[in-house]
Amino acid sequence: MIGPAPEFTGSKFFVVDPEWHLKEGASDKDKKDLEEFMNGGDYPKLWKHKYPEMKRPYYTWSGKVVDKA
């Protein structure tokens, strides 16, 4: 079962393509919520698979993945 969409997806600053991200001007809460969502659950495994050169890939609110190692 799929749950409700995260609240930040309703923001006028939310962009789906090419990767989920927020535009400049988004609230700090939405930025934090997007980062927590995209770095929770099974997502760390996905980022590690997609970016094997990174020790600790971290998905940012801007849609970029950075190494937090």
ABEGO torsion letter per residue (X at the ends): XBBBBBAAAABAABBAOABBBBBBGBBAAAAAAAAAAAABEAAAAAAAAABAABABBBBBAAGBBBBAX
